[in-house]
Amino acid sequence: IRVIEHVERSDLKKQQHGTITDLFGRQEERQVSRDLTEEKYLANAINIPAFEEALARLLAVRNIAHTFIEYPEFHAVILSCNYMARDVLLRSRRAVPKLLKKTFAQHKQGLVKKLHNSLSSMVHFTIDMWTSSEQKAAYQAIVVHFVDAETRGVAQALLSLREFKGSHTGKLQAKAFLEVVEEYDLRGKVGYFTMDNHDANDAMLDDIAKEIDGLDPVARRLRCSGHIMNLIVQAFLFRSKAKKIQDDEREGIDEAYERLCRLSEREEGGIITKAQATEEWREFSVLGKLHNLCIYSRSSTSIYNDFKAEIGRALPRDNDTRWNSWFRLIDVAIENRAKFMDWIQENHAKIEKDALDHNDWNELGDIHAFLQVFHQISVRQGRENTLDEVLSHMDFLHHHFTRTKNRAFSGPRFYARFHVAWLKFEKYYQLTEQAPVYVAGILLHPALRKSYLSEQWKRNPAWVSNAVKAVRKIWSTDYKSYQLPDEQQEKEQELD
């Protein structure tokens, strides 16, 4: 190994010397009479900690390969600014992990201090588990949210990105979270949790609550609104024919969606033939037919170019993880309906079984109109969704469901879609009652306050009074006695 490293270093030095020679016209040879004073000033001007910090950020943030630091061209860029920086440059990619760990440790110390000086009595967490499609890797991300004492603004930081090599049950995830809490000394500041709706997250919070005094695993559990919308739309798009709604609504929807995911993977991976894939997709009715048309329009370079020339653009591909990819596909199809129908007619012999008829277009129109509101809300939420918007968006969706229910449908298939989506929505709408902090977000919003609740829930005034009582309880138990760090210091100085 040492011989290989020596050869690599020798090779690197030769490349570097050649590159720098090209750039500077053999600068070393021209500097026979060296200016020692200039070299001294240039050497003193080098800020090694700042250089290491900047390099670590560049490599980590831009996800650059560690071999980057060995590039002669990179060395040439640095030396063109200061030829005395030669000794600062890292010579081997093997030095990068050490640099990253060192930089992380320095930032970690600063973050611990920021979290302890946070202006909020609690810090809050977003936790998510990601598993690869092949089930080969699983990672738990823990992000903390707090009020920065310096900027007085909301800040967030990634505390942990841990790999789970085997099982990742709720109990194991709780253990990993509690280790992070101890690592950052946050046991006395654990607040609310935002997570998706997986059952393992309930089990995780139950275990965490056993270790953290005063933590209510139900009231402190906030559900990712984007994930809720995704589940509702999945239910709407991919309801199962194999299960009757009354038998097992949840199992039927999950079964259909899992089937779609498996079909997508088998199609993408070439595990099944194109003919088999198109036949299975047709079982998803009009959406399956539209998917097949999209695939055919991309099946060869000539077909793809002809389609773009006739329609004016390509059809966006749907995928199994994001419902809005289906919305975009339907949106483009409807927007270009006339041209799309002409193209279907011209290619009818090859796509006869997937040709969209009048009833199909009517159903696509109803699906598009129904999903339009979900699309608008998802755009509105973006990355900066606030607590008050969760409940107000759910209320808005409730009105949307009510309005849709009272109008005519294109056919029984749309009604079946709508019904399972309504059941899924009702489930999560009712679950918001378990976390009174959602109502707190409304009551503290200057443009909403209690009048919003009175208007939205006017048919059930008891809901308003019960919700307000629950928020007052949160105030008295969690926030009323809290003093801001600067106020606490002033009080201590007065006592001295």
C-alpha positions in Angstrom: 0.0 0.0 0.0 2.8 2.4 0.9 4.5 1.7 -2.5 1.2 2.5 -4.3 0.8 5.7 -2.2 4.4 6.8 -3.0 3.8 6.2 -6.8 0.5 8.1 -6.6 2.2 11.1 -4.8 5.1 11.1 -7.3 2.6 11.0 -10.2 0.6 13.9 -8.6 3.7 16.0 -8.1 4.7 15.5 -11.7 1.3 16.5 -13.0 1.1 19.4 -10.6 4.5 20.7 -11.6 3.6 20.4 -15.3 0.3 22.3 -14.8 1.8 25.0 -12.7 4.7 25.3 -15.1 2.4 25.8 -18.0 0.4 28.5 -16.2 3.3 30.4 -14.7 6.0 29.9 -17.4 8.4 28.1 -15.2 8.0 30.6 -12.4 10.3 28.6 -10.1 13.2 29.0 -12.5 12.6 32.8 -12.9 12.7 33.2 -9.1 16.4 32.5 -8.6 16.8 35.8 -6.9 13.9 35.4 -4.4 12.2 38.3 -2.7 12.3 37.0 0.9 10.3 39.9 2.2 7.6 39.3 -0.3 7.5 35.6 0.6 7.3 36.4 4.3 4.3 38.7 3.8 2.6 36.2 1.5 3.1 33.4 3.9 1.7 35.4 6.8 -1.3 36.3 4.7 -2.4 32.7 4.6 -5.3 32.0 7.0 -5.0 28.2 7.4 -8.2 27.7 9.5 -10.2 29.8 7.0 -8.8 27.8 4.1 -9.6 24.5 5.7 -13.1 25.6 6.6 -13.8 26.8 3.1 -12.4 23.6 1.5 -14.4 21.4 3.8 -17.6 23.4 3.0 -16.8 23.1 -0.8 -16.4 19.3 -0.6 -19.3 18.7 1.7 -21.9 21.1 0.4 -21.2 20.4 -3.3 -20.7 16.7 -2.8 -17.4 16.8 -4.6 -15.2 13.6 -4.8 -12.3 13.5 -2.4 -9.9 13.2 -5.4 -10.6 16.8 -6.2 -7.9 18.0 -3.8 -5.3 16.1 -5.8 -6.2 17.8 -9.1 -3.2 19.8 -10.3 -5.6 22.3 -11.8 -7.0 23.0 -8.4 -3.5 23.5 -6.9 -2.8 25.8 -9.8 -5.8 28.0 -9.0 -4.7 28.3 -5.3 -1.0 29.0 -6.2 -2.0 31.6 -8.8 -3.4 33.6 -5.9 -0.5 33.0 -3.5 2.5 30.9 -4.6 3.5 30.5 -0.9 0.3 28.4 -0.3 2.0 25.2 -1.5 2.4 23.8 2.0 -1.3 24.5 2.9 -2.6 22.3 0.1 -3.7 18.7 1.0 -1.7 16.2 -1.1 -3.8 13.1 -0.7 -7.5 12.3 -0.8 -6.9 10.3 2.4 -6.6 13.5 4.3 -10.2 14.6 3.4 -12.1 12.4 6.0 -9.9 13.8 8.8 -10.5 17.4 7.6 -14.3 16.8 7.4 -14.4 15.3 10.9 -12.3 18.1 12.3 -14.6 20.8 10.7 -17.7 18.9 11.8 -16.5 18.8 15.4 -15.8 22.6 15.4 -19.3 23.3 14.0 -20.8 20.9 16.5 -19.4 22.8 19.4 -20.9 26.0 18.1 -24.3 24.4 17.4 -24.5 23.0 21.0 -23.9 26.5 22.3 -26.6 27.9 19.9 -29.1 25.3 21.0 -28.5 26.0 24.7 -28.9 29.7 24.1 -32.0 29.3 22.0 -34.8 31.8 22.7 -37.4 29.1 22.7 -38.1 27.0 25.8 -38.1 23.9 23.6 -36.3 22.8 20.5 -38.3 20.8 18.0 -37.5 18.0 15.6 -38.2 16.7 12.2 -37.4 13.0 11.9 -37.6 10.9 8.7 -36.5 7.5 7.8 -35.5 6.8 4.2 -35.1 3.4 2.7 -33.7 2.6 -0.7 -36.0 0.8 -3.2 -33.8 -2.3 -3.0 -34.0 -2.3 0.8 -30.2 -2.2 0.9 -29.8 0.9 3.0 -31.9 2.8 5.6 -31.1 6.2 7.0 -32.7 8.2 9.9 -32.4 12.0 9.5 -32.9 14.2 12.6 -33.3 17.9 12.0 -33.6 20.4 14.9 -35.6 23.6 14.8 -34.9 26.5 17.2 -34.9 30.3 17.6 -31.4 31.6 17.2 -30.5 34.0 20.0 -28.2 36.0 17.7 -30.4 36.5 14.7 -33.7 36.1 16.6 -35.0 34.1 13.7 -36.0 30.5 13.3 -33.1 28.2 12.4 -32.6 24.6 11.7 -29.7 22.1 11.6 -29.1 18.5 10.8 -28.1 16.7 14.0 -27.8 13.2 12.7 -28.0 11.1 9.6 -27.6 7.6 10.9 -27.5 4.4 8.9 -29.5 1.4 10.0 -27.9 -1.7 8.7 -30.6 -4.1 9.8 -34.0 -3.6 11.4 -35.3 0.0 12.0 -38.2 -0.5 14.3 -39.7 2.3 16.4 -37.7 1.1 19.4 -34.4 1.2 17.6 -35.2 4.6 16.1 -36.1 5.9 19.6 -32.7 4.6 20.9 -30.9 6.5 18.1 -32.8 9.7 18.9 -32.1 9.5 22.6 -28.4 9.1 21.9 -28.5 12.3 19.9 -30.4 14.1 22.7 -27.6 13.1 25.1 -24.9 14.0 22.7 -26.2 17.6 22.4 -27.5 17.7 26.0 -31.1 18.5 25.0 -33.0 16.3 27.4 -34.6 19.3 29.1 -35.5 21.1 25.8 -37.3 18.3 23.8 -40.4 19.8 22.2 -42.5 18.7 19.3 -41.9 16.1 16.6 -42.9 16.4 12.9 -42.9 13.0 11.1 -44.7 11.1 8.5 -47.6 8.8 9.3 -45.8 5.5 9.6 -46.8 3.3 12.6 -43.2 2.9 13.6 -43.1 6.6 14.4 -45.9 6.1 17.0 -43.9 3.3 18.6 -40.7 5.5 18.5 -42.5 8.4 20.4 -43.9 6.0 23.0 -40.4 4.8 23.8 -39.0 8.3 23.8 -41.8 9.4 26.2 -40.7 6.7 28.7 -37.3 8.5 28.9 -38.3 12.2 28.7 -40.3 13.5 31.6 -43.5 15.3 30.7 -43.5 14.4 27.1 -46.9 13.4 25.8 -46.3 11.2 22.7 -49.7 12.0 21.2 -50.0 15.7 21.8 -46.4 16.3 20.8 -46.7 14.4 17.5 -47.2 16.6 14.4 -47.8 14.9 11.1 -46.1 16.0 7.9 -48.9 17.8 6.0 -47.2 17.0 2.7 -47.3 13.3 3.5 -50.9 13.5 4.5 -51.8 15.1 1.2 -49.8 12.4 -0.6 -51.7 9.7 1.2 -55.1 11.3 0.3 -54.1 11.6 -3.4 -52.7 8.1 -3.5 -56.1 6.9 -2.2 -57.8 8.9 -4.9 -55.7 7.8 -7.8 -54.9 4.2 -6.9 -57.8 2.7 -5.1 -57.9 -1.1 -5.1 -60.5 -3.0 -7.0 -59.7 -6.1 -5.0 -60.9 -4.7 -1.7 -64.3 -3.3 -0.9 -64.2 0.1 0.8 -66.2 -1.1 3.7 -64.0 -4.2 4.3 -60.6 -2.6 4.8 -60.1 0.9 3.3 -56.5 1.3 4.4 -55.4 -2.2 3.4 -57.0 -1.8 0.0 -55.4 1.5 -0.8 -52.0 0.4 0.4 -52.2 -2.8 -1.6 -53.0 -1.0 -4.8 -50.3 1.6 -4.3 -47.7 -1.1 -3.5 -48.7 -2.9 -6.6 -48.2 0.2 -8.7 -44.8 0.7 -7.2 -43.7 -2.9 -7.9 -45.0 -2.5 -11.5 -43.0 0.7 -12.0 -39.8 -1.0 -10.7 -40.3 -4.0 -12.8 -41.0 -1.9 -15.9 -38.0 0.4 -15.2 -35.7 -2.5 -14.5 -36.7 -4.4 -17.6 -37.8 -7.4 -15.5 -41.0 -7.7 -17.5 -41.5 -7.1 -21.3 -43.0 -3.9 -22.6 -46.1 -5.9 -23.7 -46.6 -7.3 -20.1 -46.1 -3.8 -18.6 -48.6 -2.1 -20.8 -51.2 -4.8 -20.2 -50.8 -4.5 -16.4 -50.9 -0.7 -16.5 -54.3 -0.9 -18.3 -55.7 -2.3 -15.1 -55.3 1.2 -13.6 -58.0 2.3 -16.0 -57.6 5.8 -17.6 -54.4 6.6 -15.7 -52.8 3.3 -16.9 -53.8 4.2 -20.5 -52.3 7.7 -20.2 -49.1 6.2 -18.7 -48.8 3.8 -21.7 -49.3 6.6 -24.1 -46.5 8.6 -22.4 -44.2 5.5 -22.6 -45.0 5.0 -26.2 -44.3 8.6 -27.1 -40.8 8.1 -25.7 -40.2 4.6 -27.1 -37.8 5.7 -29.8 -35.9 8.8 -30.9 -38.1 9.2 -34.1 -41.4 8.7 -32.2 -40.3 11.1 -29.5 -39.2 13.8 -32.0 -42.4 13.4 -34.0 -44.5 13.7 -30.9 -42.7 16.9 -29.8 -43.0 18.4 -33.2 -46.8 17.7 -33.3 -47.7 18.5 -29.7 -45.1 21.2 -29.1 -43.6 19.5 -26.0 -43.0 16.0 -24.5 -45.3 14.4 -21.9 -43.8 14.5 -18.4 -43.1 11.1 -17.0 -45.2 9.9 -14.0 -43.5 8.2 -11.1 -44.6 6.1 -8.2 -43.3 8.4 -5.4 -44.8 11.8 -6.2 -48.5 12.3 -6.9 -47.9 15.7 -8.5 -46.0 13.9 -11.4 -49.4 12.4 -12.3 -51.0 15.8 -12.0 -48.5 17.3 -14.4 -49.0 14.5 -16.9 -52.8 15.0 -16.8 -52.3 18.8 -16.9 -50.2 18.7 -20.1 -52.5 16.1 -21.8 -55.6 18.3 -21.2 -53.9 21.5 -22.1 -52.9 19.9 -25.5 -56.0 17.8 -25.9 -56.8 18.6 -29.5 -53.2 18.0 -30.8 -52.9 14.9 -28.5 -56.1 13.4 -29.9 -54.8 14.0 -33.5 -51.5 12.2 -32.6 -53.5 9.3 -31.1 -55.6 9.0 -34.2 -52.5 9.0 -36.4 -50.9 6.2 -34.4 -54.1 4.4 -33.6 -53.0 1.1 -35.1 -50.1 0.8 -32.6 -51.9 2.2 -29.5 -55.4 1.1 -30.1 -56.0 -0.4 -26.6 -54.7 2.8 -25.0 -56.6 5.3 -27.1 -58.5 7.8 -25.0 -62.2 8.0 -25.7 -64.8 10.7 -24.8 -65.5 9.2 -21.4 -61.8 8.9 -20.6 -61.3 12.6 -21.3 -64.2 13.5 -19.1 -62.8 11.4 -16.2 -59.3 13.0 -16.7 -61.0 16.4 -16.5 -62.7 15.5 -13.2 -59.4 14.1 -11.8 -57.6 17.2 -12.9 -60.2 19.5 -11.3 -60.1 17.6 -8.1 -56.3 17.6 -7.8 -55.9 21.2 -8.8 -56.6 22.3 -5.2 -54.1 19.9 -3.8 -51.5 21.2 -6.3 -52.2 24.8 -5.2 -51.8 23.9 -1.6 -48.5 22.1 -2.2 -47.1 25.1 -4.1 -48.3 27.4 -1.3 -46.6 25.3 1.4 -43.3 25.0 -0.3 -40.5 24.6 2.2 -41.8 27.2 4.6 -45.1 25.8 5.8 -46.1 27.3 9.1 -48.1 25.7 11.9 -51.2 27.8 11.4 -51.4 26.7 7.7 -51.7 23.0 8.5 -55.2 23.4 10.1 -56.3 26.1 7.7 -55.3 24.0 4.7 -57.1 21.0 6.1 -60.2 23.2 6.6 -59.9 24.3 3.0 -59.7 20.7 1.8 -62.8 19.9 3.9 -64.7 22.6 1.9 -63.2 21.2 -1.3 -64.5 17.7 -0.6 -67.9 19.0 0.4 -68.2 21.0 -2.8 -67.0 18.1 -5.0 -69.5 15.8 -3.3 -72.4 18.0 -4.2 -71.7 18.2 -8.0 -72.2 15.7 -10.8 -69.5 13.1 -11.5 -68.3 11.9 -14.8 -69.0 8.3 -13.8 -68.9 5.6 -11.1 -65.1 5.3 -11.3 -64.6 8.9 -10.2 -67.2 8.5 -7.4 -65.2 5.4 -6.1 -62.0 7.4 -6.2 -63.6 10.3 -4.4 -65.1 8.2 -1.7 -61.8 6.4 -0.6 -60.0 9.8 -0.7 -62.7 11.3 1.6 -62.3 8.4 4.1 -58.5 9.0 4.1 -58.9 12.7 4.5 -61.4 12.3 7.4 -59.0 10.1 9.3 -56.2 12.7 9.3 -58.5 15.6 9.8 -59.8 14.1 13.0 -56.3 13.3 14.1 -55.4 17.0 14.2 -57.5 17.2 17.4 -54.9 15.1 19.2 -52.3 18.0 18.9 -53.8 21.2 20.3 -50.7 23.1 19.1 -52.4 23.2 15.7 -55.1 25.4 17.2 -52.5 27.4 19.0 -51.0 28.4 15.6 -54.4 29.7 14.6 -55.1 31.6 17.8 -51.7 33.3 17.7 -52.0 34.3 14.1 -53.0 38.1 14.1 -55.2 37.7 11.0 -57.0 34.5 12.2 -57.4 34.3 16.0 -60.5 32.8 17.6 -62.8 34.3 15.1 -61.4 32.0 12.4 -62.3 28.9 14.6 -65.8 30.3 15.3 -66.5 30.8 11.6 -65.0 27.4 10.4 -66.6 25.4 13.2 -69.8 27.3 13.7 -71.9 24.1 13.5 -69.9 22.7 16.4 -69.3 25.5 18.9 -68.2 23.0 21.5 -65.1 22.2 19.4 -64.0 25.9 19.7 -64.3 26.0 23.5 -62.6 22.6 23.9 -59.8 23.6 21.6 -59.2 26.9 23.4 -59.1 25.2 26.7 -56.5 22.7 25.4 -54.3 25.6 24.2 -54.5 27.4 27.5 -53.4 24.2 29.2 -50.3 24.1 26.9 -49.6 27.7 27.8 -49.8 27.1 31.5 -47.8 23.9 31.6 -45.1 24.5 28.9 -44.6 28.2 28.4 -46.0 30.5 31.1 -43.1 30.1 33.5 -40.4 30.3 30.8 -37.9 33.2 30.9 -35.9 34.2 27.9 -32.1 33.8 28.5 -31.4 37.5 28.5 -34.3 38.1 31.0 -32.9 35.4 33.2 -29.4 37.0 33.2 -30.9 40.3 34.1 -32.7 38.7 37.1 -29.6 37.0 38.3 -27.6 40.3 38.1 -30.3 42.0 40.2 -30.0 39.3 42.8 -26.2 39.8 42.9 
